[in-house]
């Protein structure tokens, strides 16, 4: 499930505009949203960003209880799971990714600069509504994971692109329902581009 959207980015901007039937951010983190699919939840929560003149592209998705519930219920239909099995999946993933922590999924797409294709080269922190800053810790297996490489026809001939993804957490409860930001700072950005960028989740989305 984590690989959803790994090679496909959902929009061309880093902030999704609220719609006329926008929901409060808190509902996505805390509530079962009924018939809303996990794809729709991810679509509303996903933020896309770019750095280094578009050479770095990244997708960040906060992991929420509503998302875990929707994914588990979709597995129930696909695999014929029992209600007990569904609740066991939700409980296990909630303990791993929700309880007393905030976790995110992040996908990277890097052109030209192989030095920033692993998550050990990215410093990412959550900034809460009061300005408190909390660094995200990536799963150990994701820190050592090698990126997937491919070739494509660029403006100046054949170029190389790398893809990688990771899950990371801040082990503290934060008032995310009031909105939050995530700051991303790779260890290298070619001059004269900014060395960091910020993605925003507003109170109403």
C-alpha positions as CSV (number, residue, x, y, z in Angstrom):
1,X,0.0,0.0,0.0
2,X,2.9,2.3,0.7
3,X,4.0,2.1,-2.9
4,X,0.8,3.9,-4.0
5,X,1.7,6.9,-6.0
6,X,5.4,6.0,-6.0
7,X,5.8,6.7,-9.7
8,X,2.7,8.9,-10.2
9,X,2.3,12.3,-8.6
10,X,-1.2,13.4,-8.0
11,X,-1.0,17.1,-8.8
12,X,1.4,19.8,-10.1
13,X,1.4,22.1,-7.1
14,X,2.5,21.8,-3.5
15,X,-0.8,22.7,-2.0
16,X,-4.2,21.3,-3.0
17,X,-6.9,24.0,-3.1
18,X,-9.9,23.5,-0.7
19,X,-13.1,22.5,-2.4
20,X,-16.6,23.7,-1.6
21,X,-17.2,20.6,0.6
22,X,-13.9,20.8,2.3
23,X,-13.5,18.8,5.5
24,X,-11.6,19.7,8.7
25,X,-8.1,18.3,8.9
26,X,-8.9,16.7,12.2
27,X,-11.5,14.4,10.6
28,X,-8.9,12.8,8.4
29,X,-6.6,12.1,11.3
30,X,-9.2,10.8,13.8
31,X,-12.4,9.6,12.1
32,X,-13.7,6.8,10.0
33,X,-14.9,8.7,6.9
34,X,-17.4,6.0,5.8
35,X,-17.5,5.4,2.1
36,X,-14.6,7.7,1.1
37,X,-11.9,5.6,-0.5
38,X,-8.2,5.5,0.6
39,X,-7.3,7.0,-2.8
40,X,-9.5,10.1,-2.2
41,X,-8.1,10.5,1.3
42,X,-4.6,10.3,0.0
43,X,-5.5,12.7,-2.8
44,X,-6.7,15.3,-0.3
45,X,-3.8,14.9,2.1
46,X,-1.0,14.7,-0.5
47,X,1.4,17.6,-1.0
48,X,3.8,17.8,-4.0
49,X,6.9,19.9,-3.9
50,X,9.9,20.7,-6.2
51,X,13.4,22.0,-5.6
52,X,16.6,22.6,-7.6
53,X,14.8,24.0,-10.6
54,X,12.5,20.9,-10.8
55,X,15.3,18.4,-10.6
56,X,14.0,17.2,-7.2
57,X,10.3,16.3,-7.0
58,X,8.8,14.9,-3.8
59,X,5.4,13.7,-2.6
60,X,4.6,13.8,1.1
61,X,1.5,12.0,2.6
62,X,0.7,12.1,6.3
63,X,-0.6,8.7,7.5
64,X,-4.0,9.1,9.2
65,X,-6.4,6.8,11.0
66,X,-9.0,7.3,8.4
67,X,-6.5,6.2,5.7
68,X,-5.6,3.0,7.6
69,X,-9.3,2.2,8.1
70,X,-10.2,2.8,4.5
71,X,-7.3,0.6,3.3
72,X,-8.2,-2.2,5.7
73,X,-11.8,-2.2,4.5
74,X,-10.7,-2.2,0.9
75,X,-8.5,-5.3,1.6
76,X,-11.6,-6.9,3.2
77,X,-13.4,-6.7,-0.1
78,X,-10.4,-7.7,-2.2
79,X,-9.3,-10.7,-0.1
80,X,-12.5,-11.7,1.7
81,X,-11.2,-10.9,5.1
82,X,-13.3,-11.3,8.2
83,X,-14.3,-8.4,10.5
84,X,-11.8,-9.7,13.1
85,X,-9.0,-9.7,10.6
86,X,-9.8,-6.2,9.5
87,X,-9.8,-4.9,13.0
88,X,-6.5,-6.7,13.7
89,X,-4.9,-5.0,10.7
90,X,-6.2,-1.6,11.8
91,X,-5.0,-2.2,15.4
92,X,-1.5,-3.3,14.4
93,X,-1.0,-0.4,11.9
94,X,-2.5,2.1,14.3
95,X,0.0,1.0,17.0
96,X,2.9,1.2,14.5
97,X,2.0,4.5,12.8
98,X,-0.6,6.5,14.8
99,X,-0.4,6.0,18.6
100,X,1.6,8.8,20.2
101,X,3.3,9.7,16.9
102,X,2.8,11.4,13.6
103,X,4.1,9.5,10.6
104,X,4.4,10.3,6.9
105,X,5.2,8.6,3.6
106,X,7.6,10.4,1.3
107,X,8.4,9.6,-2.4
108,X,11.4,11.1,-4.2
109,X,12.1,11.6,-7.8
110,X,15.5,12.9,-8.5
111,X,17.1,13.9,-11.8
112,X,20.9,14.4,-12.3
113,X,22.0,14.5,-8.6
114,X,22.5,11.0,-7.3
115,X,23.9,12.3,-4.0
116,X,20.4,13.1,-2.7
117,X,18.6,10.0,-3.7
118,X,18.7,8.3,-0.3
119,X,16.8,9.5,2.8
120,X,19.9,9.8,4.9
121,X,20.6,12.9,2.7
122,X,17.2,14.6,3.6
123,X,16.4,16.4,6.8
124,X,12.7,16.7,7.2
125,X,10.8,18.2,10.2
126,X,7.2,18.9,11.2
127,X,6.4,22.4,12.3
128,X,3.2,22.6,14.4
129,X,0.8,25.5,14.5
130,X,2.7,27.1,17.4
131,X,6.0,27.0,15.5
132,X,7.5,24.0,17.3
133,X,9.9,21.9,15.2
134,X,10.1,18.1,15.3
135,X,12.6,16.2,13.1
136,X,11.2,13.1,11.4
137,X,13.1,9.8,11.9
138,X,13.0,7.5,8.9
139,X,12.7,3.7,9.3
140,X,16.2,2.2,9.4
141,X,15.5,-0.1,6.4
142,X,14.4,2.9,4.4
143,X,17.6,4.8,5.2
144,X,19.8,2.0,3.6
145,X,17.4,1.2,0.7
146,X,18.9,1.8,-2.7
147,X,16.9,3.9,-5.1
148,X,15.5,2.6,-8.4
149,X,17.2,4.1,-11.4
150,X,15.8,4.7,-14.9
151,X,16.8,6.5,-18.1
152,X,14.7,9.0,-20.0
153,X,15.0,11.5,-22.9
154,X,15.8,14.9,-21.4
155,X,16.4,18.3,-23.0
156,X,20.0,17.5,-23.5
157,X,19.9,13.8,-24.4
158,X,19.6,10.7,-22.2
159,X,19.4,11.5,-18.5
160,X,19.1,9.4,-15.4
161,X,16.3,9.6,-12.8
162,X,16.2,7.9,-9.4
163,X,13.1,7.0,-7.4
164,X,13.0,6.2,-3.7
165,X,10.4,6.1,-0.9
166,X,10.4,6.0,2.9
167,X,8.2,6.1,6.0
168,X,9.2,8.3,8.9
169,X,7.7,9.4,12.2
170,X,7.9,12.0,14.9
171,X,7.3,10.2,18.3
172,X,5.2,12.9,19.9
173,X,1.5,13.8,19.8
174,X,0.9,17.1,18.0
175,X,-2.3,19.2,17.5
176,X,-2.3,18.5,13.7
177,X,-6.0,19.4,13.5
178,X,-4.9,23.0,13.8
179,X,-2.7,22.7,10.7
180,X,1.0,22.0,10.3
181,X,3.9,22.4,7.9
182,X,6.7,20.1,6.8
183,X,10.1,21.6,6.0
184,X,12.4,19.6,3.7
185,X,16.2,20.3,3.5
186,X,18.4,18.0,1.4
187,X,22.1,18.1,2.0
188,X,22.8,19.5,-1.4
189,X,21.0,21.9,-3.7
190,X,22.7,23.4,-6.7
191,X,23.3,27.2,-6.5
192,X,21.4,29.5,-6.8
193,X,18.3,27.5,-5.8
194,X,17.0,27.7,-2.1
195,X,18.3,25.0,0.2
196,X,14.9,24.1,1.7
197,X,11.2,24.3,1.1
198,X,8.0,24.0,3.1
199,X,4.7,22.1,2.4
200,X,1.5,23.2,4.2
201,X,-1.5,21.4,5.5
202,X,-4.2,23.9,6.5
203,X,-6.9,23.5,9.2
204,X,-9.6,23.1,6.5
205,X,-8.7,21.1,3.4
